[in-house]
């Protein structure tokens, strides 16, 4: 046999020349034989070890040539050739509605023609979902096999650095938060101490002092505002507006009258407030300071009214004569600015007055503030501890991810990835099989002689009444009984290789077209199921009914691929590799295997030699 012949062909020829006697198919006989073999093997190896203990065992190095071949996993059963005039077909599932019937009785059909289809329900949607899951599992498997890229490792390193930086930042922020909370407690405690004593407390006295000083400041500001207003109106300083007096409020003289009246009112109230404040000091009676501050507040409001009227005056003034547009715009801007300042002064001074009342009732407020500050400090410590634990955990996880990514793939991880991929693939195959079984196709050329169903019917189980019967006298089958432990491996449309001993071991291809749903129990208590295999082409040989045959049911296979012995592939540095004939080590990508031979997807060429 040449090196290009596959191991499958060799195994088929071996089976042709060696048939298992019927005696050995009895389970009780097999158990007795197995026990004898184990006992004899134990005696042999014990004796060999005792007599040859001092001898060195030398394992001969093997050389294998890379070649093309077929790799398959099969299960075997004996059967016999049966000549049938036709085939009977039924749906494998019940309870489904028949969507279409493509033939009628008397029609001639070709092999592969559709007979009928049943509703697949949600199976098509489930199949798309299963495909998506398979692609995800395949991508995950490929990613694990390939290992992390440089970009992946760089990303994990960046995550570690980022987590470390985040931890450092958290520690700094925690320190700042705790320090701020401690300072808040100190401040709250000092304020609480100052507020003790009611009306005579230091904090109340400070609020009156602040109100007095604010009063002096406001009086000064109001005097300046009064002078600025007079420079436009020319009431006290009659020469101040000589250059534009005749055009002032030319469009509406009533505005000028209003401004002059409000000027007099503001001047009067300011004078009254000023005369009062100059008689006071920080040590004056509290009620006198409050009385004076109220006079000042009235003066501020009166001055605001004057500037409001003054703004109206300038709006009704035209740039005529010596009054230029630029000068007029400047006065308008100045008045508007001072008006805004007076609004702020009202709000600010009212706050100063309110602060006095707040200070009088401040003890309870400061007591609450102190209690809140203490609680805030406790919370700051608790939050700091929690955030530090979280940041350290994030850093630990990032470091572990980097470590895991850098480590070679473990056997457990590899097997887990393979298992996930296999499960996903099985789900796809199962759903695809179920969908395929929803369409009945003629496996032969022939004539439809019986049809038990129409569009819209619900499929029900009927052991004695097939859905359709097609006749063809040139059709041969192999019938074989499969034990219950193996029947789950056999499916409709599954490929099979049939070896016929009486025809010099001729090998034919076939397809499973019937798997019985009912079992039979033999004399030895063995439960079996009838399986029928349709032979694809029998025209080239003189095949006859009743001939003995051996059926290899193909469980999985990969055809016309590069192959080498499984023992030649070793795991070197976590990668599948082989030793070349010259001693070099070369990485390979492996594929399908039957346990003896393994498919080489890449890394080797036909004719190259490996040793193991």
C-alpha positions in Angstrom: 0.0 0.0 0.0 1.4 3.5 -0.9 1.8 6.3 1.6 -1.0 8.3 0.0 -3.6 5.6 0.9 -5.7 6.7 3.9 -5.9 4.9 7.2 -9.7 4.5 6.6 -9.0 2.5 3.4 -6.6 0.3 5.4 -9.1 -0.2 8.2 -11.8 -1.2 5.6 -9.5 -3.8 4.0 -8.7 -5.2 7.4 -12.4 -5.6 8.2 -12.9 -7.4 4.9 -10.2 -10.0 5.8 -11.2 -10.4 9.4 -14.8 -10.9 10.4 -15.9 -11.3 14.1 -17.5 -14.7 14.6 -21.1 -14.7 15.6 -20.1 -16.3 18.9 -18.4 -13.1 20.0 -21.5 -11.0 19.5 -23.0 -12.6 22.6 -22.4 -10.1 25.5 -21.9 -12.8 28.2 -19.2 -14.5 26.0 -17.5 -11.2 25.5 -17.4 -10.4 29.2 -15.8 -13.8 30.0 -13.2 -13.2 27.2 -12.4 -9.7 28.5 -11.8 -11.0 32.0 -9.5 -13.8 30.6 -7.6 -11.2 28.6 -7.1 -8.9 31.6 -5.9 -11.8 33.8 -3.5 -13.1 31.2 -2.2 -9.6 30.4 -1.5 -9.0 34.1 0.4 -12.3 34.4 2.4 -11.5 31.3 3.5 -8.0 32.3 4.2 -9.1 35.9 6.4 -12.0 34.6 8.1 -9.7 32.1 8.9 -7.1 34.8 10.2 -9.8 37.1 12.5 -11.4 34.5 13.5 -8.2 32.6 13.7 -5.7 35.4 17.3 -4.9 34.6 16.9 -4.5 30.9 16.6 -1.0 29.3 13.7 -0.5 27.0 14.5 1.2 23.7 11.6 2.9 21.8 12.3 3.0 18.1 11.8 6.5 16.6 9.1 6.6 13.9 9.0 8.6 10.7 5.7 9.6 9.1 5.1 11.2 5.8 2.6 14.0 5.4 -0.1 12.8 2.9 -3.6 13.4 1.7 -6.3 11.2 3.0 -9.8 10.9 4.6 -10.3 10.9 8.3 -13.5 9.6 9.7 -15.1 8.3 12.9 -17.5 5.4 12.3 -19.6 2.8 14.0 -19.9 -0.7 12.5 -22.7 -3.2 12.2 -23.3 -6.4 10.1 -26.3 -6.6 7.8 -27.7 -8.2 4.7 -28.7 -7.0 1.2 -32.5 -6.6 0.7 -34.1 -6.0 -2.7 -37.1 -3.7 -2.4 -39.6 -2.7 -5.1 -39.9 0.7 -3.5 -39.5 2.9 -0.4 -42.0 4.1 2.2 -41.4 7.5 3.7 -42.9 9.1 6.8 -42.2 12.3 8.7 -40.0 11.8 11.8 -42.0 14.3 13.9 -45.7 14.3 14.7 -48.1 17.1 15.5 -46.8 19.3 12.7 -49.0 20.7 9.9 -48.3 19.7 6.3 -47.6 22.9 4.4 -47.3 21.5 0.9 -47.7 18.2 -1.0 -45.8 18.3 -4.3 -47.0 15.0 -5.9 -50.0 12.9 -6.4 -50.5 9.2 -6.8 -49.2 8.0 -10.2 -46.6 10.8 -10.5 -43.1 9.8 -11.7 -40.4 11.3 -9.4 -36.6 11.5 -9.6 -34.2 11.0 -6.8 -34.1 14.2 -4.7 -37.5 15.5 -5.8 -39.6 17.0 -3.0 -42.6 15.0 -1.9 -44.0 17.1 0.9 -43.0 19.7 3.5 -44.2 20.3 7.1 -44.3 23.5 9.1 -41.0 24.0 11.0 -42.6 26.4 13.5 -40.0 28.5 15.3 -37.1 26.1 14.4 -35.8 28.5 11.7 -35.5 31.3 14.2 -33.9 28.9 16.7 -31.5 27.8 14.0 -30.4 31.4 13.4 -29.9 31.9 17.1 -28.0 28.7 17.3 -25.7 29.8 14.4 -25.1 33.1 16.2 -24.2 31.1 19.4 -21.9 28.9 17.4 -20.1 31.8 15.8 -19.7 33.4 19.2 -18.3 30.1 20.6 -16.0 29.7 17.5 -14.7 33.2 17.9 -14.1 32.6 21.6 -12.3 29.3 20.8 -10.1 30.9 18.1 -9.3 33.8 20.5 -8.2 31.4 23.3 -6.2 29.2 20.9 -4.4 32.3 19.4 -3.7 33.8 22.8 -3.6 37.5 23.6 -2.3 39.9 21.0 0.2 42.7 21.8 -2.7 45.1 21.7 -4.6 43.0 24.2 -1.7 42.9 26.6 -1.1 46.6 26.2 -4.8 47.1 27.1 -4.5 45.0 30.2 -1.3 46.9 31.2 -3.1 50.2 30.7 -6.0 48.9 32.9 -3.5 48.2 35.6 -1.8 51.6 35.3 -5.2 53.3 35.2 -6.4 51.3 38.3 -3.2 52.3 40.2 -3.6 56.0 39.2 -7.3 55.8 40.4 -6.2 54.3 43.7 -3.6 57.1 44.2 -6.2 59.7 43.3 -8.7 58.1 45.7 -6.2 58.2 48.6 -5.5 61.9 48.0 -9.2 62.7 47.7 -10.0 60.8 50.8 -7.3 62.6 52.8 -8.7 66.0 51.5 -12.3 65.0 52.3 -11.4 63.9 55.9 -9.3 67.0 56.5 -12.2 69.2 55.2 -14.6 67.4 57.4 -12.3 67.8 60.4 -12.0 71.6 59.7 -15.8 71.8 59.5 -16.1 70.2 62.9 -13.6 72.7 64.4 -15.4 75.7 62.8 -18.8 74.4 63.9 -17.6 73.9 67.4 -16.1 77.5 67.6 -19.4 78.9 66.2 -21.4 77.0 68.8 -19.1 78.3 71.5 -19.5 81.9 70.3 -23.3 81.6 70.2 -23.6 80.7 73.8 -25.1 83.5 75.9 -28.1 84.6 73.8 -28.3 88.5 73.2 -25.0 89.0 74.9 -23.1 86.3 73.0 -20.1 87.2 71.0 -21.7 86.2 67.7 -24.7 88.5 68.3 -22.4 91.3 69.2 -20.3 90.7 66.1 -23.5 90.9 63.9 -24.4 94.3 65.4 -20.8 95.5 64.8 -21.0 94.3 61.2 -24.4 96.1 60.8 -22.9 99.4 62.2 -19.9 99.2 59.9 -22.1 98.4 56.9 -24.3 101.5 57.8 -21.2 103.8 57.7 -20.1 102.3 54.3 -23.6 102.7 52.8 -23.9 106.3 53.9 -20.6 107.2 52.2 -21.8 105.4 49.0 -25.1 107.2 49.0 -23.5 110.6 49.4 -21.4 109.9 46.3 -24.5 108.7 44.4 -26.4 111.9 45.4 -23.5 114.1 44.1 -23.5 112.2 40.8 -27.2 112.7 40.4 -26.9 116.4 41.2 -24.2 116.7 38.5 -26.8 115.8 36.0 -29.9 117.6 37.5 -28.0 120.7 38.7 -30.1 121.3 41.8 -27.6 121.9 44.5 -24.7 122.5 42.1 -26.5 124.7 39.6 -23.5 125.1 37.3 -22.8 121.4 36.9 -25.2 120.9 34.0 -24.9 124.3 32.3 -23.7 122.8 29.0 -26.8 120.6 28.5 -29.4 121.9 31.0 -31.5 123.4 28.2 -31.8 120.0 26.4 -32.2 117.8 29.5 -35.4 115.8 29.2 -36.4 117.7 26.1 -38.8 115.0 24.9 -40.7 114.8 28.2 -40.3 117.5 30.8 -42.3 115.5 33.4 -39.5 113.1 33.7 -37.2 115.9 34.8 -39.8 117.0 37.4 -40.0 113.5 38.8 -36.3 113.2 39.0 -35.9 116.5 40.9 -38.7 115.5 43.4 -37.1 112.1 44.0 -33.7 113.8 44.4 -35.1 116.0 47.2 -36.7 113.0 48.9 -33.5 110.9 48.7 -31.4 113.9 50.0 -33.8 114.4 52.9 -33.8 110.7 53.9 -30.0 110.4 53.5 -29.5 113.5 55.7 -31.8 112.0 58.4 -30.0 108.7 58.3 -26.6 110.4 58.3 -27.4 112.6 61.3 -28.5 109.5 63.2 -25.5 107.3 62.4 -22.9 109.8 63.3 -24.3 109.7 66.9 -23.7 106.0 67.1 -20.8 103.7 67.7 -20.1 99.9 67.9 -20.9 100.1 71.6 -24.3 101.8 71.1 -27.5 100.1 72.2 -28.5 97.4 69.9 -32.0 98.9 69.3 -30.4 102.2 68.3 -28.2 100.5 65.7 -31.2 98.7 64.3 -33.2 102.0 64.2 -30.4 103.7 62.3 -30.0 100.8 59.8 -33.7 101.1 59.0 -33.3 104.8 58.2 -30.4 103.9 55.9 -32.4 101.2 54.1 -35.1 103.9 53.4 -32.4 106.2 52.1 -31.1 103.5 49.8 -34.6 102.8 48.3 -35.2 106.6 47.9 -31.9 106.9 46.1 -32.8 104.0 43.8 -36.0 105.7 42.9 -34.1 108.9 42.1 -31.8 107.0 39.7 -34.7 105.3 38.1 -36.2 108.7 37.4 -32.8 110.0 36.3 -32.6 107.2 33.8 -35.9 108.2 32.3 -34.6 111.8 32.1 -31.6 110.7 30.0 -33.8 108.5 27.8 -35.9 111.6 26.9 -32.7 113.8 26.4 -31.4 114.4 22.8 -27.7 115.0 21.9 -28.2 118.7 20.9 -25.8 121.6 21.0 -22.8 121.0 23.3 -24.2 117.6 24.4 -22.6 115.0 22.2 -24.0 111.5 21.7 -20.9 110.1 23.3 -21.3 112.2 26.4 -25.0 111.3 26.6 -24.2 107.6 26.2 -21.6 107.9 29.0 -24.1 109.5 31.4 -26.7 106.9 30.6 -24.2 104.0 31.2 -23.0 105.6 34.5 -26.6 106.0 35.7 -27.5 102.5 34.8 -24.5 101.1 36.6 -25.2 103.1 39.8 -28.8 102.0 39.6 -27.7 98.3 39.5 -25.3 98.9 42.4 -28.2 100.4 44.4 -30.3 97.3 43.8 -27.4 95.2 45.2 -27.0 97.6 48.1 -30.6 97.0 49.1 -30.2 93.2 49.0 -26.9 93.3 50.8 -28.0 95.7 53.5 -31.2 93.7 54.1 -29.0 90.6 54.6 -26.9 92.5 57.2 -30.1 93.3 59.1 -31.3 89.7 58.8 -27.9 88.5 60.1 -28.7 90.2 63.4 -31.9 88.2 63.8 -30.1 85.0 62.7 -27.4 85.6 65.3 -30.0 85.9 68.0 -31.4 82.5 67.3 -28.1 81.0 66.2 -27.4 78.6 69.1 -29.8 75.9 68.0 -28.7 76.4 64.4 -25.0 76.1 65.3 -25.8 73.1 67.6 -27.4 71.4 64.6 -24.5 72.5 62.4 -22.0 71.0 64.9 -23.9 67.7 65.1 -24.1 67.5 61.3 -20.4 68.3 61.0 -19.6 65.4 63.4 -21.8 63.0 61.4 -20.2 64.3 58.1 -16.8 63.5 59.5 -17.8 60.0 60.4 -19.3 59.5 57.0 -16.1 60.9 55.4 -14.1 58.2 57.2 -16.6 55.5 56.1 -16.7 56.7 52.5 -13.0 57.0 52.4 -12.6 53.4 53.6 -15.2 52.1 51.1 -13.7 53.9 48.2 -10.2 52.8 49.1 -11.3 49.1 49.3 -13.1 49.5 45.9 -10.1 51.1 44.3 -7.7 48.4 45.6 -10.1 45.6 44.5 -10.2 47.2 41.0 -6.4 47.3 40.9 -6.2 43.6 42.1 -8.7 42.5 39.4 -6.7 44.4 36.7 -3.5 42.8 37.8 -5.1 39.4 37.8 -6.5 39.9 34.3 -3.0 40.8 33.1 -1.6 37.8 34.8 -4.2 35.5 33.3 -3.8 37.0 29.9 0.0 36.5 30.0 -0.3 32.9 31.2 -0.4 30.0 28.7 -3.8 28.4 28.1 -4.4 25.6 30.6 -5.8 22.2 29.7 -9.0 22.9 31.5 -9.5 26.2 29.6 -8.7 24.5 26.3 -11.1 21.6 27.0 -13.8 24.1 28.2 -13.5 26.1 25.0 -13.7 22.9 22.9 -16.7 21.7 24.9 -18.5 25.0 24.4 -17.8 24.9 20.7 -18.9 21.3 20.4 -22.1 22.0 22.3 -22.9 25.0 20.0 -22.1 22.9 16.9 -24.4 20.1 18.2 -27.2 22.6 18.7 -26.9 23.8 15.1 -26.7 20.3 13.8 -29.7 19.2 15.8 -31.9 22.1 14.6 -30.7 21.7 11.0 -31.5 18.0 11.2 -35.0 18.7 12.5 -35.6 21.3 9.7 -34.2 18.9 7.1 -36.6 16.2 8.3 -39.5 18.5 7.7 -39.1 18.0 4.0 -39.6 14.5 2.5 -37.5 13.9 -0.6 -37.6 10.8 -2.8 -34.4 8.8 -2.3 -34.9 7.0 -5.6 -36.3 7.3 -9.2 -39.7 5.8 -9.3 -43.5 6.2 -9.3 -45.7 7.4 -6.4 -48.1 4.5 -5.8 -49.5 5.5 -2.3 -50.0 9.0 -0.7 -51.6 9.3 2.7 -51.9 13.0 3.3 -52.7 16.4 1.9 -51.9 20.1 2.5 -53.2 21.2 5.9 -53.2 17.7 7.5 -51.7 17.2 10.9 -49.0 14.6 11.0 -49.9 11.7 13.3 -47.9 8.6 14.2 -48.8 5.5 12.2 -46.7 2.4 12.3 -48.5 0.6 9.5 -49.3 3.5 7.1 -46.4 5.5 5.6 -47.0 8.9 4.2 -45.8 8.0 0.7 -44.7 4.8 -1.1 -42.5 5.0 -4.2 -41.7 1.9 -6.3 -38.5 1.2 -8.1 -37.4 -2.4 -8.9 -33.8 -1.5 -9.3 -33.4 -0.4 -5.6 -31.3 -2.3 -3.0 -30.9 -1.8 0.7 -28.9 -3.1 3.5 -30.9 -3.9 6.6 -29.1 -4.1 9.9 -30.0 -4.2 13.6 -28.3 -1.6 15.8 -28.1 -2.1 19.5 -29.8 0.5 21.8 -26.4 1.8 23.0 -25.5 2.8 19.4 -28.8 3.8 17.9 -28.5 7.5 19.0 -25.5 7.8 16.6 -27.7 6.9 13.6 -29.8 9.5 11.7 -31.8 9.7 8.5 -29.6 10.8 5.5 -26.4 9.8 7.3 -23.7 8.5 5.0 -22.5 4.9 5.3 -19.9 2.7 3.6 -21.0 -0.9 2.8 -18.5 -3.7 2.4 -19.8 -6.9 0.6 -17.6 -9.9 1.5 -18.9 -12.2 -1.3 -17.9 -9.6 -4.0 -14.2 -9.5 -3.1 -14.8 -6.9 -0.4 -16.4 -4.4 -2.8 -17.2 -1.1 -1.1 -20.3 0.9 -1.9 -21.7 4.1 -0.6 -25.1 4.4 0.9 -27.5 6.7 2.8 -29.6 5.9 5.9 -33.3 6.2 4.9 -35.0 4.4 7.7 -34.5 4.2 11.5 -37.2 2.2 13.3 -38.9 3.9 16.2 -39.8 0.5 17.7 -37.3 -2.0 19.1 -36.9 -5.8 19.0 -35.5 -7.9 21.8 -33.4 -10.9 20.9 -33.1 -14.2 22.7 -30.1 -12.9 24.7 -32.1 -9.9 25.9 -30.3 -7.5 23.6 -32.5 -4.6 22.4 -32.0 -3.6 18.8 -33.5 -1.2 16.2 -33.9 -1.9 12.5 -31.9 0.5 10.3 -32.2 0.5 6.5 -29.4 1.9 4.3 -30.2 2.7 0.6 -27.3 1.9 -1.7 -26.4 4.8 -4.0 -25.2 2.9 -7.1 -25.3 -0.9 -7.7 -25.1 -0.9 -11.5 -21.4 -1.7 -11.6 -21.5 -5.0 -9.6 -23.6 -8.1 -9.6 -25.3 -7.5 -6.3 -28.0 -10.0 -5.0 -30.5 -10.1 -2.3 -29.4 -11.8 0.9 -25.7 -11.1 0.5 -23.9 -10.4 3.8 -22.4 -7.0 4.3 -20.6 -4.9 6.8 -21.8 -1.3 7.3 -19.6 1.6 8.6 -21.9 4.4 9.6 -20.0 7.7 9.3 -20.3 9.7 12.5 -18.0 12.5 11.4 -15.4 12.8 8.7 -13.0 15.1 6.9 -12.1 14.3 3.3 -9.0 14.8 1.2 -7.0 16.5 3.9 -3.4 16.5 5.0 -2.9 13.9 7.8 -0.2 12.6 10.1 -0.4 10.2 13.2 -1.8 11.9 16.3 1.3 10.8 18.3 3.4 13.0 16.0 1.8 16.2 17.4 3.1 17.5 20.7 2.2 20.5 22.9 5.4 22.6 22.9 5.2 26.0 24.7 1.4 25.7 24.7 1.2 25.3 20.9 0.6 22.2 18.7 4.0 21.4 17.1 5.8 18.6 15.3 9.5 17.4 15.1 10.6 17.5 11.5 12.9 14.7 10.2 15.9 17.1 10.3 15.3 17.9 14.0 13.5 21.2 13.6 10.4 22.0 15.6 7.5 23.5 13.6 4.2 24.8 14.9 1.0 23.5 13.1 -2.7 24.1 13.2 -4.6 20.9 13.7 -8.2 20.0 12.8 -10.3 16.9 12.8 -9.0 13.6 14.3 -10.3 10.1 14.7 -7.9 9.4 17.6 -5.3 7.8 15.3 -4.7 10.3 12.5 -5.1 14.1 12.8 -5.9 16.7 10.1 -3.2 19.3 9.5 -4.8 22.6 8.5 -1.5 24.6 8.1 2.2 24.2 8.9 3.1 21.2 6.7 3.1 20.2 3.1 2.5 16.9 1.3 5.6 14.7 1.3 7.3 16.3 4.3 8.4 13.9 7.0 8.0 14.2 10.7 9.4 12.0 13.5 7.9 10.9 16.8 
